[in-house]
Every structure is written in C-alpha cells, then in structure tokens.
Amino acid sequence: MKTTLSNPGEDLQAIRDIMERSSRFLSLSGLSGIFAGICALAGAAVAWLLYPDALQLSSIPATPGAHVGLAGNNLFYLALIALLVLIAAALGATWFSFRKARKAGQPFWTLSTRRLLIHLLIPMAVGGIFTIILLYRNHPELAACAMLVFYGLALVNAGKFTFGEIHYLGLTEILLGFLAGIFVQYGFWLWATGFGLMHIIYGAVMYYRHER
Amino acid sequence: MKNPIENILKVFESRIRLGIMSALMVNETLDFNALKELLGLTDGNLASHLKALEQQDIIVVTKQFVGRKPSTTYKATGKGRELFRQHLAALEELIRKQ
C-alpha cells in the first residue's frame, strides 16, 4: 500500500482514523445511556411503590447529624434494587456497544475498551464501597449524594477515553450529587433525575449526534 | 518555496508504518498485541515494519518481563515525532496544491 504520493488525502484520513480509534472507545452507544436511564427509573418506581415510607420526604430529617431511622430490612431491599439496576444497566451498555461495534465492523474488546473500563470502574467501585460504609454508619440520607458524586467522578475520569458528552454527563451527576447532599430530603428524586433522566437525555443526544 | 515532496519521507510511504506512527503519536507506549489488534496485521508483517522504524530511530523498543510473560512495548522517539509532523505537514501541503 504505497499510496502517499498519489493520494495524500486518503493517508491523512487513515491517520486521523487510527489516532481516534487508538485513543477513544467509539463503540459506546447512546442507546446504552437511554437503556440505563430506563432501568434506573424502573428501579426508582419499584422502590417508591414498595417502600413509600422510607423514601418520603418527611421521614428524612433535614438537620445535619440527625440519624435516620430507616429500618435495616428496608435498607437492604433498597440496596438490592439499586444493585439490580446497576447490573441491568451494565448488561445493556455492553450489549448496545457490542452491537454498534459489530455493525461498524470493529473489534469490541480492544485497548481503548479496557482503558475506558479501568478508568470508569475504579472510582465507581470506591463510590460503591463508600456508600456501603455510609449505610453501615447509619447515614442512608447521604447515599444518593455519594452515589451521584462518585459516579460523576467516574464519568469525568472515563470521559477522556470516549465521546466528550460523557465528561459533561459526569459534571452534571456531580452537581446533582452536591444538591442531594445539601437537600437530603430530595435525595431520592435527585437520584432518579441523575441516574434516570440524565442518562436518557445524554444518551439521546449521543445517539442523534453519532449514530444517525 | 520548498517542494513539499522533499519532506515526504520514504519511511512513511507505507500505510502500515504511517498507521503505527499515528497510534504512537496519541499513545505514550503501546505493546505489540495492541498494535496488532489496532491495525489488523499478522505478527510477521507488523514485526518487519516495526523493525524498519526502529532501525531509523523513529521508535524505541523496550523488552521486559511482566511476571513471567515477556512484554515488548513501543514508543515514538523525539526524532520520530518531529519527522512524523514534517510528513503530515507535507501531506497537507500536497493537498493544497492539488
């Protein structure tokens, strides 16, 4: 393939393509975001229907330092719902991205895939453990704040290795996390906004920008 | 004005070598398998192009053991980066003249 002199434009195109492919995970599908958002909203709806008392605004004291009397049992099931949401969203993200890679004729499991995952998963795992510590120390009112802030940091960290929208989604989640920490009574609603609505909005934007 | 073709380097005339260099411009280091995966080449083909780039001091090779597995990583040299930039500028110049 000695085409440099006859077709410099094609060479430049190939260079750009390889630079992009070797540094960013471009198989991330906007549909993954939409699906994750739907999972989160479904999880939030189930939690709301099963444990309306635990999540009600009035049951969470706004005063900092006041302990919350969420029954251990309720808490366990709420955490279980959150975990199921996470698993479903992760499976969906994998499936839609795998499909996008296959359609484009690109390999799925590449260096950029691994790099994206490692930068995403480390802050997420730290956030997960930190949230468990908060629950263990009887501060469930701060769980939404911790989940949103750490997930936002994970996205900002991973954003360098995929589409730029992920960076801004991360910043949005962090902001919502701060609000959830300040206005703890609205933690549940801010959680649903961050993990549900924002995923759907950013996912749709990414889908329209990059996949149509 | 200088003829841009003077800056088109023989060593980058191969699309594969151009590809290797493109990847090493945006990644600090890459190992053999990552390059192979990225460019979709066979071991022998990739190795011969890497050898050519190494001989011209465009890339440096580091061999080390990660646990028991040998790992070979490649990195663009300062000279290699400079030459690649010149080559890119020359390509752009060529397009403008077309």
Chai-1 contact restraints between the chains, C-beta under 6 A:
chainA,res_idxA,chainB,res_idxB,connection_type,confidence,min_distance_angstrom,max_distance_angstrom,comment,restraint_id
A,M1,B,R15,contact,1.0,0.0,6.0,A-B,restraint_1
A,K2,B,E13,contact,1.0,0.0,6.0,A-B,restraint_2
A,T4,B,E13,contact,1.0,0.0,6.0,A-B,restraint_3
A,P8,B,L91,contact,1.0,0.0,6.0,A-B,restraint_4
A,P8,B,L94,contact,1.0,0.0,6.0,A-B,restraint_5
A,P8,B,I95,contact,1.0,0.0,6.0,A-B,restraint_6
A,G9,B,I95,contact,1.0,0.0,6.0,A-B,restraint_7
A,D11,B,L91,contact,1.0,0.0,6.0,A-B,restraint_8
A,L12,B,L91,contact,1.0,0.0,6.0,A-B,restraint_9
A,I15,B,S22,contact,1.0,0.0,6.0,A-B,restraint_10
A,I18,B,G19,contact,1.0,0.0,6.0,A-B,restraint_11
A,I18,B,S22,contact,1.0,0.0,6.0,A-B,restraint_12
A,I18,B,A23,contact,1.0,0.0,6.0,A-B,restraint_13
A,M19,B,S22,contact,1.0,0.0,6.0,A-B,restraint_14
A,M19,B,V26,contact,1.0,0.0,6.0,A-B,restraint_15
A,S22,B,A23,contact,1.0,0.0,6.0,A-B,restraint_16
A,S22,B,N27,contact,1.0,0.0,6.0,A-B,restraint_17
A,S22,B,L38,contact,1.0,0.0,6.0,A-B,restraint_18
A,S23,B,V26,contact,1.0,0.0,6.0,A-B,restraint_19
A,T110,B,E37,contact,1.0,0.0,6.0,A-B,restraint_20
A,L111,B,A34,contact,1.0,0.0,6.0,A-B,restraint_21
